[in-house]
Amino acid sequence: MLYVVATPIGNLGDITLRALETLRKVSVIACEDTRETLKLLRHYDLGKKELIGYHNFNERQASEKILARLEQGEEIALVSDAGTPALSDPGFYLVRAAFERGIKVVPIVGASALTAAISVCPLPVNRFYFEGFLPHKKGRQSRLRFLASQSLEAIIFYESPHRLLRLLEELQTYFGDARAMVARELTKLHEEIVVGTLSELKATFSSKKILGELVVVLSPIKPSEHSHDSSTNEEDEHSYTDY
């Protein structure tokens, strides 16, 4: 049996009782970074475990070893450094292969930066498109052009601190001065949530050192919002207030 276990995204208190129970009972944990998993095990006194490195650079090779042990009847937990595995983190290849081989896969739900950001977002997010991390180089602009061509209520990106200003600039190029939310260091001591237009967000984050992982929620401007008609602008502003 393969357990896909969500771990805290920052605050170590954000872990479920079921996740603790699962990590305590298994003897083997496949993890993105053994050092991060060791911190969690020690914090909750979960005992000594065999830790198998499972990350983006060895996913296929490590999966074969893990699958062989699962087929022998072992119970193994899969965790990422933070949040839910397979969601912009390693895990999909192993989960798919386990299903193909008839191995039972059990989700142990919990923290996710995606759902944490959505829960506090004051922009419309009833229907959203999760993009995650954009390609760093090749294909980045084509992805942004594709997203801009769609009729989407909200688009959610993950981004690292040293690329945030670049992302905000690119979003303004493709979506105009749309409204967005930047959530930084969610659940941690220096948690910060900032909402504004893309130009306002660029000004805010240009004047400070940016640290920590980020979630950016973009609310694309609708065609009618580009109108210079004052009555249309008032209606659009009112719709934000009502929401």
Solvent accessible surface area in square Angstrom, and as a share of the most:
residue,aa,sasa,rsa
1,M,64,0.29
2,L,0,0.00
3,Y,13,0.05
4,V,18,0.10
5,V,0,0.00
6,A,3,0.02
7,T,4,0.02
8,P,9,0.06
9,I,24,0.12
10,G,27,0.26
11,N,76,0.39
12,L,65,0.32
13,G,55,0.53
14,D,62,0.32
15,I,23,0.12
16,T,51,0.30
17,L,152,0.75
18,R,124,0.45
19,A,0,0.00
20,L,21,0.11
21,E,107,0.48
22,T,5,0.03
23,L,1,0.01
24,R,124,0.45
25,K,114,0.48
26,V,3,0.02
27,S,73,0.47
28,V,2,0.01
29,I,0,0.00
30,A,0,0.00
31,C,0,0.00
32,E,39,0.17
33,D,32,0.16
34,T,51,0.29
35,R,169,0.62
36,E,68,0.30
37,T,7,0.04
38,L,60,0.30
39,K,117,0.49
40,L,11,0.06
41,L,7,0.03
42,R,175,0.64
43,H,106,0.47
44,Y,52,0.20
45,D,121,0.63
46,L,5,0.03
47,G,46,0.44
48,K,204,0.86
49,K,40,0.17
50,E,80,0.36
51,L,41,0.20
52,I,28,0.14
53,G,26,0.25
54,Y,2,0.01
55,H,59,0.26
56,N,105,0.54
57,F,192,0.80
58,N,39,0.20
59,E,33,0.15
60,R,159,0.58
61,Q,120,0.53
62,A,5,0.04
63,S,0,0.00
64,E,82,0.37
65,K,119,0.50
66,I,0,0.00
67,L,0,0.00
68,A,43,0.33
69,R,64,0.23
70,L,7,0.04
71,E,99,0.44
72,Q,141,0.63
73,G,60,0.57
74,E,51,0.23
75,E,66,0.30
76,I,0,0.00
77,A,0,0.00
78,L,1,0.00
79,V,3,0.02
80,S,5,0.03
81,D,60,0.31
82,A,39,0.31
83,G,3,0.03
84,T,45,0.26
85,P,4,0.03
86,A,44,0.34
87,L,57,0.28
88,S,50,0.32
89,D,42,0.22
90,P,8,0.05
91,G,0,0.00
92,F,119,0.50
93,Y,42,0.16
94,L,0,0.00
95,V,30,0.17
96,R,106,0.39
97,A,11,0.09
98,A,0,0.00
99,F,133,0.55
100,E,131,0.59
101,R,104,0.38
102,G,69,0.66
103,I,19,0.10
104,K,131,0.55
105,V,26,0.15
106,V,18,0.10
107,P,86,0.54
108,I,3,0.02
109,V,109,0.63
110,G,38,0.36
111,A,20,0.16
112,S,11,0.07
113,A,26,0.20
114,L,19,0.09
115,T,80,0.47
116,A,28,0.22
117,A,0,0.00
118,I,35,0.18
119,S,89,0.57
120,V,76,0.44
121,C,15,0.09
122,P,71,0.45
123,L,0,0.00
124,P,30,0.19
125,V,15,0.09
126,N,119,0.61
127,R,178,0.65
128,F,86,0.36
129,Y,73,0.28
130,F,57,0.24
131,E,28,0.12
132,G,2,0.02
133,F,85,0.35
134,L,6,0.03
135,P,47,0.29
136,H,95,0.42
137,K,175,0.74
138,K,192,0.81
139,G,32,0.30
140,R,1,0.00
141,Q,70,0.31
142,S,56,0.36
143,R,74,0.27
144,L,0,0.00
145,R,134,0.49
146,F,84,0.35
147,L,0,0.00
148,A,39,0.30
149,S,82,0.53
150,Q,76,0.34
151,S,114,0.74
152,L,36,0.18
153,E,49,0.22
154,A,0,0.00
155,I,0,0.00
156,I,0,0.00
157,F,1,0.00
158,Y,23,0.09
159,E,4,0.02
160,S,13,0.08
161,P,31,0.19
162,H,146,0.65
163,R,36,0.13
164,L,0,0.00
165,L,67,0.33
166,R,101,0.37
167,L,0,0.00
168,L,0,0.00
169,E,90,0.40
170,E,18,0.08
171,L,0,0.00
172,Q,46,0.21
173,T,101,0.59
174,Y,57,0.22
175,F,19,0.08
176,G,25,0.24
177,D,60,0.31
178,A,1,0.00
179,R,75,0.27
180,A,0,0.00
181,M,0,0.00
182,V,0,0.00
183,A,1,0.00
184,R,31,0.11
185,E,29,0.13
186,L,17,0.08
187,T,38,0.22
188,K,83,0.35
189,L,163,0.81
190,H,120,0.54
191,E,83,0.37
192,E,37,0.17
193,I,67,0.34
194,V,30,0.17
195,V,54,0.31
196,G,6,0.06
197,T,31,0.18
198,L,0,0.00
199,S,43,0.28
200,E,97,0.44
201,L,1,0.00
202,K,43,0.18
203,A,69,0.54
204,T,44,0.26
205,F,1,0.00
206,S,73,0.47
207,S,96,0.62
208,K,80,0.34
209,K,165,0.70
210,I,26,0.13
211,L,100,0.50
212,G,21,0.20
213,E,107,0.48
214,L,3,0.02
215,V,5,0.03
216,V,0,0.00
217,V,0,0.00
218,L,0,0.00
219,S,4,0.03
220,P,13,0.08
221,I,40,0.21
222,K,86,0.36
223,P,115,0.72
224,S,59,0.38
225,E,45,0.20
226,H,108,0.48
227,S,43,0.27
228,H,179,0.80
229,D,73,0.38
230,S,78,0.51
231,S,61,0.39
232,T,30,0.17
233,N,66,0.34
234,E,120,0.54
235,E,119,0.53
236,D,29,0.15
237,E,110,0.49
238,H,111,0.50
239,S,66,0.42
240,Y,46,0.18
241,T,102,0.59
242,D,100,0.52
243,Y,122,0.47
